[in-house]
Amino acid sequence: MSGAQLKGALAALAEAAAVAGFAPDAAAAEGRILAAAISESNTGAYLDWCAALDRPASAQEFSDAAVAGRRYRGAPTPLSTQAAATAKGAGYAKALGEVCQAAATLGQPTPEAIGAATMAAAAQLPGAPAVRSGSRPPTDPDSDPAQQEFLRQAPAILNEVLGRISTSQSGLLDLSRLDPHSPGAFPGLGGLAFPTPQPTVGSTPAPTDSAPAPATPVAAAPPAEEPATPEEPEEPEEPEKTVDEWLAELDELVGLTTVKAEIRRQTAILRVDALRTKAGLKSPTITRHLIFTGNPGTGKTTVARLVAGIYKAIGLLSTGQLVEVDRSELVAGYLGQTAIKTAEVTAKAYGGVLFIDEAYSLNGDQYGEEAINTLVKEMEDHRDDLVVIVAGYPEPMNEFIANNPGLASRFRTEIVFENYTDDELCSIFTSMAAKADFDLGEGCLDEFRRQLAFQSRDENFGNGRYARNLLEAAIGRHAWRLREVTEPTLEQLRTLVAEDLIDPDQPVGLTPPAHVPPSEPVEFGAAPEQQ
């Protein structure tokens, strides 16, 4: 059943992509990897996933897709980012949310999967809280269509998963009965029948699946009196952000003091350089490409997105999209094919930023060397409308750059991303919860700090990803806690409690390592998610 549901969601995603002007194949690829990343904690999920794709069962293929899709569990996909800026793209983010919902039901659903689905669906929605520039105050959900849409999606995800794992279920819920115009007016979570709103055509009620047809059918009305179905007006595209607006969004990020200063310095240098060129003056060759070094989850991808927007705003890039890849998306199985694959991937970034995570993984074999040589050629051929950012751990990254003279001459600016402090991670955790439309109840931050004290801050520590993973698991336990509450209140649906953060399989009451310094609690406001 769940495999069929995912198959239908992927088909709908391809249709939404075509409407938005995107390649259906690219949309399907996004849906596949995101679905795998959401469902990877579910036992047997790979079987349903492969069945939905009409492919032989392969745990390895599923695992590879999950690894590639994890980055989008807390951030918009490339096409979702583009969709937010187009008049016809609203349906794409919605369809991607449906894929998230379907993915959570693959195999044997777990709290981790439902939490991942909720977070991922929220991240894809245009105008989601804490994603847009903070220069605008929070909007009333009743007047913000994006927040209305999110409020409609969140209970749908909960209902679908809990409907499958509840022992009293009598079938999957008909999510089409949810009223998107009543944010906060949620029906129950237990698979019960909902009151069905009666859609109307003109003034005559239209028949529904759960109610008998009206005595006077709609078709009986005189054709001349039936209003013609108007075409939906295209939504006006959002105005492009200015440099100051992009920099303000950068300043809203938690921590990253030295990173913000360096991005501002680079922006000023490149802006003046562009103005001198426009004025016909000679200008030294300034490399635009950047090296981001630091541990996972320190905001490198988030800052790369902002760099793409900033560079477009100052006229260095024509489109400003971010294309994020790793070795698996650049290297093919045979020599000769890698050059083609790398060139095709790079072509998607023309006019924007190509972000290569753990770029040093290309070192060490002839396939990676072929990818590097192709990349250097692409950077030269499209130097006026392409920026490449390579990211990873400091020492391997230095070796990667030094091994190829073509890279060393093009990457001269390194920006170091430090680990977050406890206070900064608490702020990020609070922001992520707000973005997913959750409130942190009493004791939540204390429990977060308690668990944080046990984490070693070495290169394996996830920083922002650690906070996201903990929140995803908490959201799943929150759903399980409410599974027998027939009519939960809006406050119950929104509020996480301290026990939701506790893994019942992990021991409690231990003393944190002595080397971890305590930190004082502070007040936190909403801040954009950082990964």
ZAMARGU-4260 file (C-alpha; in steps of 0.2 Angstrom, whole numbers, plus 5000, padded with zeros to 4 digits):
<rodrens>
0) 5000/5000/5000 | 5014/5012/5005 | 5024/5009/4990 | 5009/5012/4979 | 5006/5029/4988
5) 5024/5034/4985 | 5022/5029/4967 | 5007/5041/4965 | 5016/5055/4975 | 5031/5054/4963
10) 5019/5054/4948 | 5011/5070/4955 | 5027/5078/4958 | 5033/5075/4940 | 5016/5083/4934
15) 5019/5098/4946 | 5037/5100/4939 | 5030/5101/4921 | 5018/5114/4926 | 5032/5124/4935
20) 5043/5122/4919 | 5055/5110/4927 | 5062/5094/4920 | 5051/5079/4926 | 5066/5068/4927
25) 5075/5080/4939 | 5060/5082/4950 | 5058/5063/4951 | 5076/5061/4956 | 5073/5074/4970
30) 5058/5064/4976 | 5067/5048/4976 | 5082/5053/4986 | 5071/5063/4998 | 5059/5048/5001
35) 5074/5037/5004 | 5081/5049/5017 | 5065/5051/5026 | 5061/5032/5027 | 5078/5025/5031
40) 5074/5022/5049 | 5059/5011/5044 | 5062/4992/5044 | 5059/4985/5026 | 5057/5003/5019
45) 5069/4999/5004 | 5057/4985/4998 | 5042/4997/4997 | 5054/5011/4990 | 5060/5000/4976
50) 5043/4993/4972 | 5037/5011/4970 | 5051/5014/4957 | 5047/4998/4948 | 5065/4992/4952
55) 5072/4976/4959 | 5074/4976/4978 | 5091/4984/4982 | 5096/4989/4999 | 5112/4997/4992
60) 5103/5008/4980 | 5091/5013/4993 | 5105/5017/5005 | 5114/5027/4992 | 5099/5037/4988
65) 5096/5040/5007 | 5113/5047/5009 | 5111/5059/4995 | 5094/5065/5001 | 5098/5068/5019
70) 5104/5086/5016 | 5086/5090/5011 | 5077/5084/5026 | 5080/5101/5034 | 5083/5112/5018
75) 5073/5115/5002 | 5079/5105/4987 | 5086/5115/4972 | 5070/5114/4962 | 5060/5118/4977
80) 5071/5134/4980 | 5068/5139/4961 | 5049/5135/4963 | 5048/5148/4977 | 5053/5162/4965
85) 5041/5157/4951 | 5023/5161/4949 | 5019/5143/4944 | 5030/5134/4957 | 5018/5134/4972
90) 5012/5117/4967 | 5029/5109/4966 | 5033/5112/4985 | 5016/5105/4989 | 5019/5090/4979
95) 5036/5087/4987 | 5027/5088/5004 | 5016/5074/4998 | 5031/5064/4994 | 5037/5066/5011
100) 5021/5061/5018 | 5021/5045/5008 | 5039/5041/5012 | 5035/5041/5031 | 5024/5026/5028
105) 5036/5015/5019 | 5040/4998/5028 | 5036/4999/5047 | 5034/5017/5052 | 5044/5024/5066
110) 5044/5040/5076 | 5060/5045/5067 | 5052/5044/5050 | 5037/5054/5055 | 5048/5068/5062
115) 5059/5068/5047 | 5044/5069/5036 | 5037/5084/5046 | 5053/5093/5045 | 5056/5090/5027
120) 5039/5095/5022 | 5040/5111/5031 | 5057/5115/5023 | 5050/5113/5006 | 5035/5125/5008
125) 5038/5143/5001 | 5037/5156/5014 | 5039/5144/5028 | 5043/5152/5045 | 5061/5157/5048
130) 5066/5154/5030 | 5062/5171/5023 | 5071/5187/5028 | 5068/5192/5046 | 5066/5210/5041
135) 5047/5206/5040 | 5037/5202/5056 | 5029/5185/5058 | 5012/5185/5049 | 4995/5179/5055
140) 4992/5161/5049 | 4974/5167/5044 | 4982/5179/5031 | 4997/5169/5025 | 4993/5156/5012
145) 5010/5147/5015 | 5007/5145/5033 | 4989/5139/5030 | 4996/5126/5018 | 5008/5121/5031
150) 4995/5119/5044 | 4985/5108/5032 | 5000/5097/5028 | 5006/5094/5046 | 4991/5085/5052
155) 4990/5075/5035 | 5007/5068/5038 | 5003/5063/5056 | 4986/5056/5052 | 4993/5045/5037
160) 5007/5037/5047 | 4997/5035/5064 | 4982/5028/5054 | 4994/5014/5047 | 5002/5010/5064
165) 4986/5011/5075 | 4979/4994/5080 | 4962/5000/5078 | 4964/5007/5060 | 4951/5002/5048
170) 4960/5010/5033 | 4970/5025/5028 | 4963/5042/5031 | 4955/5052/5017 | 4966/5067/5018
175) 4956/5076/5005 | 4943/5080/5018 | 4955/5092/5027 | 4949/5110/5026 | 4965/5120/5020
180) 4955/5137/5024 | 4954/5133/5043 | 4972/5133/5050 | 4972/5126/5067 | 4955/5117/5066
185) 4963/5100/5065 | 4952/5084/5066 | 4958/5069/5077 | 4973/5058/5075 | 4965/5041/5077
190) 4959/5036/5060 | 4941/5042/5064 | 4929/5049/5051 | 4930/5068/5049 | 4915/5080/5046
195) 4916/5083/5028 | 4915/5101/5021 | 4903/5102/5007 | 4911/5110/4991 | 4899/5120/4980
200) 4897/5124/4962 | 4887/5141/4961 | 4875/5138/4975 | 4871/5120/4973 | 4881/5107/4984
205) 4892/5096/4975 | 4892/5077/4979 | 4906/5069/4989 | 4912/5052/4992 | 4906/5051/5009
210) 4889/5060/5007 | 4874/5055/4995 | 4872/5066/4980 | 4859/5080/4982 | 4842/5078/4976
215) 4845/5091/4962 | 4861/5087/4953 | 4872/5101/4948 | 4871/5095/4930 | 4852/5099/4930
220) 4855/5118/4931 | 4853/5127/4914 | 4870/5127/4905 | 4868/5146/4902 | 4867/5149/4921
225) 4883/5139/4925 | 4898/5150/4927 | 4912/5146/4916 | 4927/5140/4926 | 4939/5154/4927
230) 4958/5151/4924 | 4968/5153/4940 | 4977/5170/4939 | 4996/5168/4940 | 5003/5174/4956
235) 5015/5189/4954 | 5033/5184/4956 | 5042/5190/4972 | 5053/5205/4969 | 5071/5200/4969
240) 5081/5204/4985 | 5094/5217/4986 | 5111/5215/4992 | 5107/5223/5008 | 5092/5211/5011
245) 5103/5196/5007 | 5116/5202/5019 | 5103/5205/5032 | 5098/5187/5030 | 5116/5182/5033
250) 5117/5192/5049 | 5102/5183/5056 | 5111/5167/5056 | 5116/5161/5073 | 5135/5163/5077
255) 5147/5163/5062 | 5155/5180/5066 | 5171/5177/5056 | 5161/5169/5042 | 5149/5184/5041
260) 5164/5197/5041 | 5173/5187/5027 | 5157/5186/5016 | 5154/5205/5018 | 5172/5208/5013
265) 5171/5197/4998 | 5155/5206/4993 | 5162/5223/4994 | 5178/5218/4984 | 5168/5210/4970
270) 5155/5223/4969 | 5168/5237/4967 | 5177/5226/4954 | 5161/5224/4944 | 5158/5242/4944
275) 5175/5246/4938 | 5173/5233/4924 | 5156/5241/4920 | 5164/5258/4919 | 5178/5252/4907
280) 5192/5253/4920 | 5205/5240/4921 | 5203/5228/4936 | 5214/5214/4943 | 5208/5196/4941
285) 5199/5192/4957 | 5194/5174/4960 | 5176/5172/4965 | 5177/5154/4970 | 5178/5149/4988
290) 5184/5136/5000 | 5172/5132/5015 | 5181/5122/5029 | 5173/5115/5045 | 5164/5101/5053
295) 5147/5095/5047 | 5132/5105/5052 | 5141/5122/5054 | 5131/5131/5041 | 5141/5129/5025
300) 5127/5125/5014 | 5116/5138/5021 | 5129/5152/5018 | 5132/5145/5001 | 5114/5148/4996
305) 5116/5166/5003 | 5132/5168/4993 | 5123/5163/4977 | 5109/5176/4981 | 5122/5190/4985
310) 5132/5187/4969 | 5117/5188/4959 | 5111/5204/4967 | 5128/5213/4963 | 5127/5207/4945
315) 5141/5193/4946 | 5129/5179/4942 | 5114/5179/4930 | 5102/5167/4940 | 5109/5164/4957
320) 5103/5146/4960 | 5113/5134/4971 | 5117/5116/4964 | 5124/5105/4978 | 5133/5089/4973
325) 5146/5076/4980 | 5157/5063/4972 | 5143/5051/4968 | 5135/5065/4957 | 5151/5069/4947
330) 5159/5052/4945 | 5153/5039/4933 | 5157/5020/4932 | 5169/5021/4917 | 5182/5033/4911
335) 5176/5045/4898 | 5159/5045/4906 | 5164/5055/4921 | 5169/5070/4910 | 5152/5070/4902
340) 5143/5067/4919 | 5153/5081/4927 | 5150/5093/4913 | 5131/5090/4913 | 5130/5093/4932
345) 5140/5109/4931 | 5129/5115/4916 | 5115/5115/4929 | 5124/5128/4939 | 5128/5140/4925
350) 5123/5157/4931 | 5124/5151/4949 | 5134/5142/4962 | 5140/5124/4961 | 5143/5118/4979
355) 5154/5102/4980 | 5153/5094/4998 | 5168/5084/5003 | 5177/5088/4987 | 5193/5079/4992
360) 5184/5063/4990 | 5188/5066/4971 | 5207/5063/4976 | 5215/5046/4974 | 5209/5038/4958
365) 5208/5041/4939 | 5189/5044/4940 | 5190/5058/4952 | 5205/5065/4943 | 5195/5066/4927
370) 5181/5075/4936 | 5193/5088/4943 | 5200/5091/4926 | 5183/5093/4919 | 5178/5105/4933
375) 5194/5116/4930 | 5189/5117/4912 | 5171/5122/4916 | 5177/5135/4928 | 5188/5142/4914
380) 5175/5141/4900 | 5161/5149/4911 | 5172/5160/4923 | 5160/5175/4920 | 5144/5166/4926
385) 5149/5152/4937 | 5155/5151/4955 | 5161/5135/4963 | 5162/5132/4982 | 5171/5117/4988
390) 5168/5111/5006 | 5174/5099/5019 | 5186/5096/5033 | 5201/5108/5034 | 5216/5096/5032
395) 5209/5085/5018 | 5203/5101/5009 | 5221/5109/5009 | 5228/5093/5002 | 5214/5092/4989
400) 5218/5110/4983 | 5237/5108/4983 | 5236/5092/4973 | 5230/5101/4957 | 5238/5117/4951
405) 5222/5122/4942 | 5213/5122/4958 | 5226/5131/4968 | 5226/5146/4956 | 5207/5147/4957
410) 5203/5144/4975 | 5212/5157/4985 | 5200/5162/4998 | 5196/5150/5013 | 5182/5153/5025
415) 5183/5143/5041 | 5166/5138/5050 | 5169/5135/5069 | 5159/5123/5079 | 5143/5130/5087
420) 5143/5134/5106 | 5129/5126/5117 | 5120/5143/5117 | 5121/5144/5098 | 5114/5126/5096
425) 5100/5130/5108 | 5095/5144/5097 | 5096/5134/5082 | 5086/5120/5090 | 5073/5133/5095
430) 5072/5140/5077 | 5070/5123/5069 | 5056/5119/5080 | 5047/5136/5076 | 5050/5133/5057
435) 5041/5116/5059 | 5027/5125/5068 | 5031/5117/5085 | 5032/5126/5102 | 5045/5120/5115
440) 5037/5116/5132 | 5044/5118/5149 | 5060/5109/5151 | 5063/5105/5133 | 5079/5116/5132
445) 5085/5110/5148 | 5084/5092/5141 | 5092/5097/5125 | 5107/5105/5135 | 5108/5089/5146
450) 5110/5078/5130 | 5121/5090/5122 | 5133/5089/5137 | 5137/5071/5132 | 5142/5075/5114
455) 5161/5075/5110 | 5165/5090/5099 | 5176/5081/5087 | 5175/5080/5068 | 5161/5068/5070
460) 5149/5080/5079 | 5135/5085/5069 | 5132/5103/5076 | 5116/5109/5068 | 5113/5092/5061
465) 5113/5085/5078 | 5100/5097/5083 | 5089/5093/5068 | 5091/5074/5071 | 5086/5076/5089
470) 5071/5087/5084 | 5065/5075/5071 | 5065/5061/5084 | 5056/5072/5096 | 5042/5076/5083
475) 5040/5057/5080 | 5038/5053/5099 | 5026/5068/5100 | 5015/5060/5087 | 5016/5043/5095
480) 5011/5051/5112 | 4995/5058/5105 | 4991/5042/5095 | 4976/5039/5107 | 4970/5057/5109
485) 4954/5057/5099 | 4953/5076/5097 | 4969/5084/5102 | 4969/5103/5105 | 4979/5115/5094
490) 4991/5117/5109 | 4993/5099/5111 | 4997/5097/5092 | 5010/5111/5093 | 5019/5108/5110
495) 5034/5097/5112 | 5038/5092/5130 | 5054/5087/5138 | 5050/5068/5137 | 5048/5069/5118
500) 5067/5072/5117 | 5071/5057/5128 | 5076/5041/5119 | 5068/5027/5129 | 5082/5015/5124
505) 5096/5026/5131 | 5101/5026/5149 | 5097/5042/5159 | 5104/5049/5175 | 5123/5048/5169
510) 5135/5062/5173 | 5142/5071/5158 | 5160/5071/5154 | 5171/5082/5166 | 5179/5091/5151
515) 5163/5098/5145 | 5161/5116/5152 | 5144/5121/5158 | 5135/5135/5150 | 5122/5147/5157
520) 5104/5147/5150 | 5100/5161/5139 | 5085/5168/5131 | 5083/5163/5112 | 5073/5171/5098
525) 5069/5163/5081 | 5083/5161/5069 | 5085/5153/5052 | 5089/5135/5052 | 5108/5131/5049
530) 5115/5115/5043
</rodrens>
